[in-house]
Amino acid sequence: MIKLHHKRKESSVMRNIAHSIDTFTAGIATRGCGRRAVLATSPGRTALVLVRHGQTEKALLVSDCGIYSRALWVPKAMLTIEAFDRSILVATMSKTFAAQKSLRERFINPDLFNQATRDVLDEAIKRAAAKRNGYRGYRAAHARHDSRNQFA
């Protein structure tokens, strides 16, 4: 009697294993499943182009429009700074901190600067826009076969 009970237990275990093997599905996607969704990496962050007007050991005097009278002090600890030449910065910060300091994505008049600084400003604007798009989860369009004639 004990052996029969043991056999029943063993056969039920074998049935459970066999059942789980039959219903196992692999996590491999098929070829026609479409594009992967691009998720926002940091939805609460933003990147802004700032003009540095002054600095101390712990803070920066910056403006988002290039005008000294609108500059404000911002603690360095709240920013991740990517410095460009000629006092142009790309600063990454939280959106709430930017809103508290009234920092926005604004037009910086290139007429305020000489030609060399204008070139740096253009590069900084492109870099900040690319970083913001990355934080939002957008990706640049990518052609698969950009060297082939697609209309042939």
Order of alpha helices (4+ residues) and beta strands (2+ residues): alpha-beta-beta-beta-beta-beta-alpha-alpha
